[in-house]
Amino acid sequence: MLAQVPIDTSLRPFEAIRAVRRLQANPEDTSQVFAIFRALRGKSGVKAFRRFAASPTGAQVIREKRQLLNTLSDRARLGALPVASFGRRYFDFMEKEQLTAEGLVQASQSWETDPVPPEVELFRTRMRDAHDLTHVLTGYGRDPLGEVCLVAFMHAHNGNAGAGLIVLM
C-alpha cells in the first residue's frame, strides 16, 4: 500500500532545533510546532497510518475518502446538534475560542510538502483536523499548559519525538 511513493522517515535534529528557537522567540508561531513534528517524526507517522488503515473504521475512511475537514467546517450543522453531543461541544469550543477548522490548515501549510500516497495524505490531514476535537475530548484548554498536556496525550498515541520535545520544552 505504501510502495507507490517513498515516504521520508529521516530525522532532522538541526531543523528541529532551528524551529524550537523560532518558537521560543515567538510562541504564537504555531507553524514551528508543525516544523518540529515533521523534523522528528521518523517512522512514527508510517506506524500510526498502518494502525489506522488496519482498523475497520480507518479502512472505511480510506475507502470512502472521507474528509474530516468537510464535517468540521459545517458550522450550521454542528450548531444544530443536541447540546450534550460531542459535535455540539466541539462547535461551542470553537465559537468560544473564536477558531475555525480552516485555521489549522493555514498554520500547517508548510508542514507536509513531501509527496505521499493519497491514503497517507488523507490520514495526515485527518490527524491535523482532529486537533481541536482532541481538545474537546480531553478537556485540555488552549492555554500553554493545556496545549502541552494535549501534545503529551498525542505523543503517547503517535510516538512522534517532536511532540516529546515540545512537552520537554
SEGU-48423 format. One record per residue: residue number from 1; residue in one letter; x, y, z of N, C-alpha, C in turn. Coordinates in Angstrom, 2 decimals. Last residue first. Example, Ala and Ser with C-alpha at 12.3 -4.5 7.8 and 13.67 -1.06 7.14 Angstrom:
BEGIN
> i_aa_nc1_nc2_nc3_cac1_cac2_cac3_cc1_cc2_cc3
> 2_S_12.85_-2.25_7.08_13.67_-1.06_7.14_12.90_0.03_7.87
> 1_A_13.19_-5.69_7.80_12.30_-4.50_7.80_13.20_-3.30_7.80
# end
This chain:
BEGIN
> i_aa_nc1_nc2_nc3_cac1_cac2_cac3_cc1_cc2_cc3
> 169_M_10.09_21.05_26.43_10.37_22.49_26.42_9.53_23.19_27.47
> 168_L_8.85_18.58_26.64_10.02_18.85_27.46_10.36_20.33_27.54
> 167_V_6.90_18.88_24.67_6.49_18.70_26.07_7.66_19.01_27.00
> 166_I_8.55_19.02_22.43_7.72_20.18_22.79_7.27_20.07_24.23
> 165_L_9.61_16.41_22.43_10.48_17.57_22.60_9.68_18.80_23.02
> 164_G_7.31_14.88_21.91_8.04_14.72_23.16_8.94_15.90_23.45
> 163_A_6.78_15.76_19.34_5.80_16.03_20.38_6.47_15.90_21.75
> 162_G_9.03_14.71_18.08_8.83_16.15_18.10_7.82_16.55_19.17
> 161_A_8.65_11.98_18.14_9.65_12.54_19.05_9.54_14.06_19.13
> 160_N_5.56_10.47_18.09_6.39_11.45_17.39_7.34_12.11_18.39
> 159_G_3.76_8.60_19.11_5.18_8.36_19.28_6.09_9.34_18.55
> 158_N_0.98_8.66_19.18_1.65_8.57_17.88_3.16_8.39_17.96
> 157_H_0.08_8.56_21.84_-0.63_7.81_20.80_0.16_7.65_19.51
> 156_A_1.74_10.16_23.31_1.51_8.80_23.80_0.83_7.93_22.73
> 155_H_1.43_12.53_21.90_2.71_11.82_21.83_2.55_10.36_22.28
> 154_M_-1.11_13.33_22.74_-0.91_12.90_21.35_0.39_12.12_21.19
> 153_F_-0.50_13.98_25.40_-1.53_12.98_25.11_-1.33_12.43_23.69
> 152_A_1.32_16.05_24.93_1.76_14.84_25.64_0.79_13.69_25.39
> 151_V_-0.40_17.87_23.69_0.73_17.33_22.91_1.27_16.07_23.59
> 150_L_-2.07_18.40_25.88_-2.62_17.80_24.67_-1.51_17.18_23.82
> 149_C_-0.29_19.60_27.64_-0.96_18.35_28.03_-1.52_17.64_26.80
> 148_V_0.32_21.86_26.14_1.38_20.90_26.47_0.77_19.56_26.86
> 147_E_-2.19_23.09_26.08_-1.56_22.67_24.83_-0.46_21.64_25.09
> 146_G_-2.57_23.61_28.81_-3.50_22.74_28.09_-2.90_22.22_26.80
> 145_L_-0.48_25.43_29.27_-0.49_24.14_29.97_-1.40_23.16_29.25
> 144_P_-1.25_27.64_27.53_0.01_26.90_27.35_0.03_25.53_28.04
> 143_D_-4.76_27.19_26.67_-3.69_27.89_27.38_-2.41_27.07_27.22
> 142_R_-6.79_25.71_25.72_-5.84_26.23_24.73_-4.76_27.08_25.37
> 141_G_-7.47_22.78_27.81_-7.72_24.09_27.22_-6.66_24.49_26.21
> 140_Y_-8.64_19.47_27.77_-7.48_20.37_27.90_-7.76_21.66_27.16
> 139_G_-10.62_17.67_27.34_-10.92_18.75_28.26_-9.74_19.69_28.48
> 138_T_-10.45_15.62_25.50_-9.64_15.52_26.72_-10.01_16.56_27.77
> 137_L_-12.32_16.44_23.53_-12.35_15.08_24.08_-11.62_15.00_25.42
> 136_V_-11.46_19.04_22.91_-12.80_18.82_23.46_-12.86_17.46_24.15
> 135_H_-8.91_18.52_21.86_-9.09_19.44_22.99_-10.41_19.18_23.69
> 134_T_-9.63_16.88_19.75_-8.92_16.27_20.86_-8.94_17.19_22.08
> 133_L_-10.69_18.73_18.03_-11.58_17.68_18.56_-10.95_17.05_19.79
> 132_D_-8.39_20.06_17.35_-9.32_20.73_18.26_-10.39_19.77_18.78
> 131_H_-7.18_17.95_15.74_-6.51_18.58_16.88_-7.51_19.20_17.86
> 130_A_-8.16_16.86_13.42_-8.72_16.36_14.68_-8.13_17.05_15.91
> 129_D_-6.67_17.83_11.34_-8.01_18.40_11.54_-8.63_17.97_12.86
> 128_R_-4.41_16.15_11.53_-4.29_17.60_11.74_-5.65_18.19_12.10
> 127_M_-5.60_13.71_10.88_-4.98_13.89_12.19_-4.80_15.38_12.51
> 126_R_-6.42_14.28_8.25_-7.41_13.89_9.27_-6.84_14.10_10.66
> 125_T_-4.04_14.67_6.95_-4.95_15.81_7.10_-6.01_15.51_8.16
> 124_R_-2.99_12.04_7.17_-2.29_13.19_7.75_-3.24_14.38_7.95
> 123_F_-4.91_10.52_5.72_-4.67_10.27_7.14_-4.01_11.48_7.81
> 122_L_-4.59_11.63_3.15_-5.90_11.66_3.81_-5.73_11.48_5.32
> 121_E_-1.92_10.89_2.70_-2.29_12.32_2.76_-3.63_12.49_3.47
> 120_V_-2.27_8.17_2.56_-1.45_8.72_3.64_-1.75_10.20_3.81
> 119_E_-3.79_7.95_0.25_-4.37_7.49_1.50_-3.57_7.98_2.71
> 118_P_-2.03_8.96_-1.76_-3.25_9.69_-1.37_-3.85_9.24_-0.05
> 117_P_1.47_8.79_-0.85_0.27_8.20_-1.45_-0.99_8.92_-0.96
> 116_V_3.30_11.91_-0.91_2.93_10.64_-0.26_1.72_10.07_-1.00
> 115_P_5.80_14.38_-1.20_4.75_13.57_-1.84_4.55_12.25_-1.10
> 114_D_6.12_16.91_1.31_6.68_15.79_0.58_5.56_14.94_-0.03
> 113_T_4.96_18.80_2.87_5.08_19.12_1.44_5.64_17.96_0.63
> 112_E_3.64_19.62_5.66_3.73_18.38_4.89_3.76_18.69_3.39
> 111_W_3.97_22.42_6.45_4.39_21.27_7.23_4.62_20.05_6.36
> 110_S_3.00_24.73_5.41_4.37_24.37_5.04_4.84_23.09_5.70
> 109_Q_0.36_24.77_6.52_0.59_24.78_5.07_2.00_24.31_4.69
> 108_S_-0.59_24.92_9.09_0.20_23.74_8.73_0.60_23.72_7.25
> 107_A_-2.14_27.16_9.34_-0.93_27.07_10.16_-0.02_25.94_9.72
> 106_Q_-4.28_26.50_7.62_-3.37_27.60_7.28_-2.06_27.50_8.06
> 105_V_-5.44_24.43_9.09_-4.98_24.18_7.72_-3.96_25.25_7.34
> 104_L_-6.25_25.71_11.37_-5.14_24.76_11.46_-4.58_24.44_10.09
> 103_G_-8.40_27.21_10.24_-7.25_27.88_10.84_-6.05_26.97_10.98
> 102_E_-10.52_25.64_9.50_-9.58_26.03_8.44_-8.32_26.70_9.00
> 101_A_-12.03_25.53_11.74_-11.31_24.32_11.35_-10.24_24.66_10.31
> 100_T_-11.59_28.47_13.72_-12.23_27.76_12.62_-11.39_26.53_12.30
> 99_L_-12.28_30.14_16.84_-11.45_29.35_15.94_-12.28_28.84_14.78
> 98_Q_-13.11_31.35_19.28_-13.06_32.10_18.02_-12.09_31.45_17.02
> 97_E_-13.62_29.95_21.52_-12.21_30.26_21.27_-12.01_31.09_19.99
> 96_K_-16.39_29.66_21.27_-15.82_30.34_22.45_-14.39_30.80_22.19
> 95_E_-16.52_28.19_18.86_-17.15_29.51_18.97_-16.51_30.30_20.11
> 94_M_-15.19_25.83_19.60_-14.67_26.63_18.50_-15.24_28.05_18.53
> 93_F_-16.92_24.93_21.65_-15.50_25.20_21.91_-14.93_26.13_20.84
> 92_D_-19.29_24.53_20.21_-19.25_25.52_21.28_-17.81_25.92_21.62
> 91_F_-18.43_22.41_18.49_-18.91_23.69_17.94_-18.81_24.79_18.99
> 90_Y_-17.89_20.44_20.43_-16.83_20.93_19.55_-17.21_22.30_18.99
> 89_R_-20.46_20.10_21.37_-19.43_20.60_22.29_-18.22_21.11_21.52
> 88_R_-21.64_19.08_19.09_-22.07_20.40_19.57_-21.06_20.97_20.56
> 87_G_-20.30_16.62_18.92_-20.22_17.59_17.83_-20.62_18.98_18.27
> 86_F_-21.13_15.38_21.30_-19.72_15.70_21.10_-19.57_16.76_20.01
> 85_S_-24.16_16.68_22.79_-23.43_15.83_21.85_-21.99_16.29_21.70
> 84_A_-25.71_18.32_24.35_-24.79_17.41_25.04_-23.97_16.54_24.09
> 83_V_-27.30_19.73_22.43_-26.34_20.43_23.29_-25.31_19.49_23.92
> 82_P_-27.61_18.33_19.14_-28.05_18.41_20.55_-26.92_18.94_21.44
> 81_L_-26.73_20.53_16.35_-26.68_19.26_17.07_-27.18_19.42_18.51
> 80_A_-26.50_22.95_15.11_-27.85_22.40_15.24_-27.88_21.07_16.00
> 79_G_-23.81_23.43_14.85_-24.57_24.25_15.78_-25.98_23.74_16.03
> 78_L_-23.18_21.67_12.77_-22.65_21.42_14.11_-23.46_22.18_15.16
> 77_R_-24.51_22.95_10.63_-24.88_21.58_11.02_-24.41_21.27_12.44
> 76_A_-23.14_25.38_10.58_-24.60_25.35_10.75_-25.06_23.97_11.23
> 75_R_-20.48_24.64_10.10_-20.86_25.24_11.39_-22.37_25.20_11.63
> 74_D_-18.69_22.64_8.65_-20.14_22.86_8.50_-20.70_23.37_9.84
> 73_S_-16.12_21.93_9.17_-16.35_23.26_8.61_-17.83_23.60_8.48
> 72_L_-16.15_19.31_9.94_-15.80_20.31_10.95_-16.04_21.74_10.46
> 71_T_-16.74_18.02_7.50_-17.68_17.95_8.62_-17.42_19.07_9.62
> 70_N_-14.43_18.64_6.02_-15.76_18.97_5.50_-16.79_18.99_6.62
> 69_L_-12.35_17.54_7.53_-12.49_19.00_7.44_-13.87_19.41_6.93
> 68_L_-12.41_14.82_7.06_-12.92_15.32_8.34_-13.18_16.82_8.27
> 67_Q_-13.27_13.14_4.21_-12.50_14.28_4.70_-13.14_14.81_5.98
> 66_R_-13.13_9.87_3.04_-13.84_10.83_3.88_-12.91_11.90_4.42
> 65_K_-12.76_7.82_1.14_-12.04_9.09_1.01_-12.72_10.21_1.81
> 64_E_-13.70_5.30_1.44_-14.69_6.32_1.09_-14.07_7.70_0.88
> 63_R_-11.29_4.01_2.15_-12.08_3.54_1.00_-13.03_4.63_0.50
> 62_I_-10.61_5.44_4.48_-9.73_5.46_3.30_-10.51_5.06_2.05
> 61_V_-12.76_4.76_6.13_-12.47_6.17_5.86_-11.62_6.29_4.60
> 60_Q_-12.41_1.96_6.22_-13.61_2.53_5.61_-13.40_4.00_5.25
> 59_A_-9.99_1.76_7.58_-10.11_1.21_6.23_-11.31_1.79_5.50
> 58_G_-10.77_2.90_10.03_-9.75_3.54_9.19_-9.82_3.06_7.75
> 57_T_-12.63_0.98_10.93_-13.05_2.37_10.67_-12.05_3.06_9.75
> 56_P_-10.98_-1.36_11.15_-12.18_-1.33_10.29_-12.62_0.10_9.95
> 55_S_-7.42_-0.78_10.91_-8.66_-0.81_11.69_-9.87_-0.77_10.75
> 54_A_-5.34_-0.43_9.20_-5.67_-1.81_9.57_-6.97_-1.91_10.37
> 53_A_-5.05_2.31_9.06_-5.50_1.60_7.86_-5.92_0.17_8.17
> 52_F_-4.03_2.80_11.67_-5.30_3.38_11.22_-5.87_2.57_10.06
> 51_R_-1.58_1.46_11.58_-2.58_1.09_12.59_-3.97_1.57_12.16
> 50_R_-0.39_2.90_9.47_-0.64_1.46_9.32_-1.67_0.96_10.34
> 49_F_-0.18_5.47_10.62_-1.02_5.24_9.44_-1.36_3.76_9.29
> 48_A_1.65_4.94_12.67_0.29_5.37_13.01_-0.66_5.15_11.83
> 47_K_3.91_4.26_11.11_3.33_3.29_12.05_1.90_3.65_12.41
> 46_V_4.31_6.66_9.77_4.05_5.45_8.99_3.40_4.41_9.89
> 45_G_4.86_8.36_11.94_3.71_8.60_11.07_3.32_7.38_10.26
> 44_S_7.25_7.29_13.00_6.02_7.31_13.81_4.77_7.51_12.95
> 43_K_9.70_7.32_11.83_8.74_6.33_11.32_7.40_6.36_12.06
> 42_G_10.22_10.76_12.20_10.81_9.46_11.88_9.78_8.53_11.29
> 41_R_9.58_13.28_13.27_8.56_12.22_13.25_9.15_10.84_12.97
> 40_L_11.11_15.58_13.41_11.40_14.48_14.35_10.40_13.33_14.29
> 39_A_10.21_17.39_11.53_11.64_17.12_11.62_11.96_15.88_12.46
> 38_R_7.44_17.52_12.07_7.93_16.95_10.80_9.40_16.53_10.92
> 37_F_7.40_18.77_14.60_6.78_17.45_14.38_7.36_16.78_13.15
> 36_I_8.62_21.19_13.90_9.26_20.29_14.86_8.71_18.88_14.71
> 35_A_6.70_22.26_12.18_8.06_22.03_11.68_8.81_21.06_12.60
> 34_F_4.53_22.53_13.90_4.43_21.58_12.80_5.81_21.26_12.24
> 33_V_5.62_24.54_15.47_5.24_23.27_16.10_5.16_22.20_15.02
> 32_Q_5.81_26.60_13.66_7.05_25.99_14.14_6.78_24.67_14.86
> 31_S_3.26_27.48_13.33_3.85_26.76_12.20_5.15_26.07_12.64
> 30_T_2.60_29.01_15.50_2.29_27.58_15.57_2.86_26.80_14.39
> 29_D_3.78_31.48_16.99_4.06_30.96_15.64_3.86_29.44_15.62
> 28_E_3.62_32.30_19.57_2.38_32.30_18.79_2.55_31.72_17.39
> 27_P_6.21_32.44_20.60_5.36_31.30_20.98_4.03_31.23_20.21
> 26_N_8.95_33.36_19.33_7.57_33.76_19.07_6.64_32.59_19.35
> 25_A_11.25_32.25_20.35_11.25_33.69_20.07_9.84_34.22_19.86
> 24_Q_10.50_29.60_20.43_10.81_30.28_21.69_10.80_31.80_21.51
> 23_L_10.27_29.14_17.68_9.09_29.03_18.53_9.32_29.73_19.88
> 22_R_12.92_29.40_16.87_11.91_30.32_16.32_10.65_30.30_17.19
> 21_R_14.00_27.25_18.31_14.47_28.62_18.57_13.46_29.65_18.07
> 20_V_12.65_25.12_17.10_12.49_25.37_18.54_12.90_26.80_18.87
> 19_A_13.68_25.30_14.51_12.25_25.55_14.73_11.97_25.83_16.21
> 18_R_16.33_24.58_15.02_16.04_25.90_14.45_14.57_26.27_14.68
> 17_I_15.89_21.94_15.94_16.49_22.94_16.84_16.21_24.35_16.33
> 16_A_14.89_20.74_13.61_14.05_20.83_14.81_14.59_21.90_15.76
> 15_E_17.14_20.86_12.00_15.91_21.56_11.57_14.98_21.75_12.77
> 14_F_18.72_19.15_13.46_19.12_20.56_13.34_17.95_21.42_12.87
> 13_P_17.40_16.62_13.25_17.51_17.31_14.55_17.89_18.79_14.43
> 12_R_15.59_14.95_11.40_16.32_16.18_11.10_16.47_17.01_12.38
> 11_L_15.23_11.60_10.34_15.17_12.56_11.44_16.05_13.75_11.08
> 10_S_13.37_10.20_7.62_14.63_10.63_8.23_14.37_11.65_9.34
> 9_T_11.34_9.21_6.16_11.28_8.94_7.60_12.57_9.39_8.31
> 8_D_9.49_9.85_3.40_10.69_10.30_4.10_10.51_10.07_5.60
> 7_I_8.26_7.29_1.44_7.94_8.25_2.48_9.21_8.56_3.26
> 6_P_7.97_6.70_-2.03_8.74_6.54_-0.80_8.40_7.65_0.19
> 5_V_4.95_5.62_-3.38_5.83_6.77_-3.24_6.64_6.56_-1.97
> 4_Q_3.93_2.94_-3.41_3.77_3.85_-4.55_4.79_4.99_-4.53
> 3_A_4.02_1.45_-1.09_5.15_1.32_-2.01_5.07_2.31_-3.17
> 2_L_1.99_1.25_0.72_2.83_2.44_0.80_3.99_2.42_-0.20
> 1_M_0.81_-1.20_0.00_0.00_0.00_0.00_0.86_1.27_0.00
# end
